[in-house]
Amino acid sequence: MKTLKEKAKEIRGILKEKGIKASVRMSSGSAIQIYIQDLAADYEVVREIARSFENISRCEFSGEILSGGNDYVFVRYDYDTLKEASKNYMNLAEQYLAEIEEGNGRYFIPIAEFQGNEFLLAPDRGGPTLIMNTDERQRAWGYAAYNKQSLADGLAVIDARYELGLLEDVSVITAPDVLASLTNTEVTIQ
């Protein structure tokens, strides 16, 4: 049986081999933390790698996790990487949250489409959720977007991962007067 240190080293090697930039750290006792530093990396691939190194003993009757001898591997985005990237999406997040406040009777607010998949913001009683529906109309995943920061984080991740070009709408990132001076035309932002 491999030690936690050996597992962490092996995980680093696999991630490097796959070209995924991440930090792998051992934390207190029985856990490995993987911090993804490239938002375009496929989170599910990293999660599958992590699962292959977990060793969790469970009660065969109740399914409860048994104490001792468990190796956990947690995956999350690197805090600094995510916060830096999400700064660019704060205005967009604010616009979507304002649209939720207005209501307009819509259950889903469309964000983008990519290869038959829809990215939607779903207003929910527990807080908005950023979701992706597959082309079969199945919910593929959800990302809690309970405030402007968490929505900006989610937008940064999906834009990097799927190259959606969410910030290419210049009305989101450029002041109307700057646009007008560049094009010599009147610009109206809705």
C-alpha positions as CSV (number, residue, x, y, z in Angstrom):
1,M,0.0,0.0,0.0
2,K,1.3,3.4,-1.0
3,T,1.9,6.2,1.5
4,L,0.1,9.5,1.2
5,K,3.4,11.1,0.1
6,E,3.9,8.5,-2.6
7,K,0.3,9.0,-3.8
8,A,0.8,12.8,-4.0
9,K,4.0,12.4,-6.0
10,E,2.3,10.0,-8.4
11,I,-0.7,12.4,-8.8
12,R,1.8,15.2,-9.6
13,G,3.4,13.1,-12.3
14,I,0.0,12.1,-13.9
15,L,-1.2,15.7,-13.9
16,K,2.1,16.9,-15.5
17,E,1.9,14.2,-18.1
18,K,-1.6,15.3,-19.0
19,G,-0.4,18.9,-19.2
20,I,-2.6,20.0,-16.3
21,K,-1.1,22.8,-14.2
22,A,-2.0,22.1,-10.6
23,S,-0.5,22.2,-7.1
24,V,-0.7,18.9,-5.1
25,R,-0.3,19.2,-1.4
26,M,-0.6,16.8,1.5
27,S,-2.7,18.2,4.4
28,S,-3.2,17.1,7.9
29,G,-2.9,13.4,8.2
30,S,-4.9,11.6,5.6
31,A,-5.7,14.1,2.8
32,I,-4.3,15.3,-0.4
33,Q,-5.4,18.7,-1.8
34,I,-5.2,19.3,-5.6
35,Y,-5.5,23.0,-6.5
36,I,-6.1,23.4,-10.3
37,Q,-4.2,26.4,-11.5
38,D,-5.4,26.4,-15.1
39,L,-9.1,27.2,-15.4
40,A,-9.2,25.6,-18.9
41,A,-8.3,22.2,-17.4
42,D,-11.1,19.6,-17.4
43,Y,-12.2,19.4,-13.8
44,E,-13.8,16.0,-14.3
45,V,-10.5,14.6,-15.6
46,V,-8.7,15.8,-12.5
47,R,-11.5,14.5,-10.3
48,E,-11.2,11.1,-11.8
49,I,-7.5,11.0,-11.2
50,A,-8.2,12.0,-7.6
51,R,-10.8,9.3,-7.1
52,S,-8.3,6.7,-8.3
53,F,-6.1,7.5,-5.3
54,E,-8.7,7.7,-2.6
55,N,-9.0,4.9,-0.2
56,I,-12.1,5.2,2.0
57,S,-13.3,2.4,4.2
58,R,-17.1,2.2,4.7
59,C,-19.4,0.2,6.8
60,E,-20.8,-2.6,4.6
61,F,-24.3,-2.2,6.1
62,S,-24.8,1.6,6.6
63,G,-22.2,3.0,4.1
64,E,-20.8,5.3,6.8
65,I,-17.2,6.2,6.5
66,L,-15.1,4.3,9.1
67,S,-12.5,6.0,11.2
68,G,-8.8,5.6,10.5
69,G,-6.8,4.5,7.5
70,N,-8.7,6.6,5.0
71,D,-7.0,8.6,2.3
72,Y,-9.0,11.5,0.9
73,V,-8.2,13.5,-2.2
74,F,-9.9,16.8,-2.7
75,V,-10.0,18.9,-5.9
76,R,-10.7,22.6,-6.2
77,Y,-9.6,25.5,-8.2
78,D,-6.6,27.5,-6.9
79,Y,-8.0,30.4,-5.0
80,D,-5.6,33.1,-6.3
81,T,-6.0,31.9,-10.0
82,L,-9.8,31.9,-9.7
83,K,-10.0,35.3,-8.0
84,E,-7.7,36.9,-10.5
85,A,-9.7,35.5,-13.5
86,S,-13.1,36.3,-11.9
87,K,-12.3,40.0,-11.6
88,N,-13.0,40.3,-15.4
89,Y,-16.4,38.8,-14.9
90,M,-17.8,40.9,-12.1
91,N,-19.7,43.3,-14.4
92,L,-21.2,40.4,-16.3
93,A,-22.2,38.6,-13.1
94,E,-23.8,41.9,-11.8
95,Q,-25.9,42.1,-15.0
96,Y,-27.1,38.5,-14.7
97,L,-28.0,39.0,-11.0
98,A,-29.9,42.1,-11.9
99,E,-31.8,40.1,-14.6
100,I,-32.7,37.6,-11.9
101,E,-34.0,40.4,-9.7
102,E,-36.1,41.8,-12.5
103,G,-37.6,38.3,-12.9
104,N,-39.4,38.7,-16.3
105,G,-41.1,35.3,-15.7
106,R,-38.2,33.3,-17.0
107,Y,-37.0,30.2,-15.2
108,F,-33.7,30.0,-17.0
109,I,-31.5,32.8,-18.2
110,P,-29.4,31.8,-21.2
111,I,-25.6,32.4,-20.9
112,A,-24.1,30.6,-23.9
113,E,-24.2,27.6,-26.1
114,F,-21.3,25.3,-27.0
115,Q,-21.4,22.2,-29.2
116,G,-25.1,21.5,-28.5
117,N,-24.7,22.2,-24.7
118,E,-26.5,25.2,-23.1
119,F,-25.1,27.2,-20.2
120,L,-27.9,28.6,-18.2
121,L,-28.4,30.6,-15.0
122,A,-31.3,29.1,-13.0
123,P,-32.8,31.3,-10.3
124,D,-33.5,29.0,-7.4
125,R,-34.9,29.4,-3.9
126,G,-31.5,28.5,-2.4
127,G,-29.7,30.9,-4.7
128,P,-29.0,31.0,-8.4
129,T,-27.2,28.1,-10.0
130,L,-25.1,28.1,-13.1
131,I,-25.9,24.9,-15.0
132,M,-24.9,23.2,-18.2
133,N,-27.5,21.1,-20.1
134,T,-26.3,18.6,-22.6
135,D,-27.8,18.3,-26.1
136,E,-30.1,15.6,-24.7
137,R,-31.5,18.2,-22.3
138,Q,-29.9,16.5,-19.3
139,R,-28.4,18.6,-16.6
140,A,-24.6,17.8,-16.7
141,W,-23.5,19.8,-13.7
142,G,-24.4,22.8,-11.5
143,Y,-22.3,25.6,-9.9
144,A,-23.7,27.5,-7.0
145,A,-23.8,31.2,-7.8
146,Y,-25.3,32.6,-4.7
147,N,-23.6,36.0,-5.0
148,K,-21.8,38.2,-7.5
149,Q,-18.4,36.8,-6.6
150,S,-19.4,33.1,-6.9
151,L,-21.2,33.8,-10.2
152,A,-18.1,35.6,-11.5
153,D,-16.0,32.6,-10.5
154,G,-18.4,30.2,-12.3
155,L,-18.4,32.4,-15.4
156,A,-14.6,32.6,-15.4
157,V,-14.4,28.8,-15.2
158,I,-16.8,28.0,-18.0
159,D,-15.4,30.6,-20.2
160,A,-11.9,29.3,-19.8
161,R,-12.9,25.7,-20.1
162,Y,-15.2,25.9,-23.1
163,E,-13.8,29.0,-24.7
164,L,-17.3,30.6,-24.9
165,G,-16.0,34.2,-25.4
166,L,-18.4,35.6,-22.8
167,L,-16.4,38.9,-22.6
168,E,-16.3,39.4,-26.3
169,D,-19.5,41.4,-26.1
170,V,-17.8,44.7,-26.0
171,S,-20.9,46.4,-24.4
172,V,-20.0,44.5,-21.3
173,I,-16.4,45.6,-21.0
174,T,-16.2,48.9,-22.9
175,A,-17.8,52.2,-22.1
176,P,-20.2,53.5,-24.8
177,D,-18.3,56.7,-25.3
178,V,-15.1,54.8,-26.0
179,L,-16.9,52.6,-28.5
180,A,-18.5,55.6,-30.2
181,S,-15.1,57.4,-30.5
182,L,-13.6,54.3,-32.1
183,T,-16.4,53.7,-34.6
184,N,-17.7,57.3,-35.1
185,T,-21.2,55.9,-34.6
186,E,-23.7,56.1,-31.9
187,V,-23.7,53.2,-29.5
188,T,-26.6,52.0,-27.5
189,I,-26.2,49.6,-24.6
190,Q,-29.2,47.8,-23.5
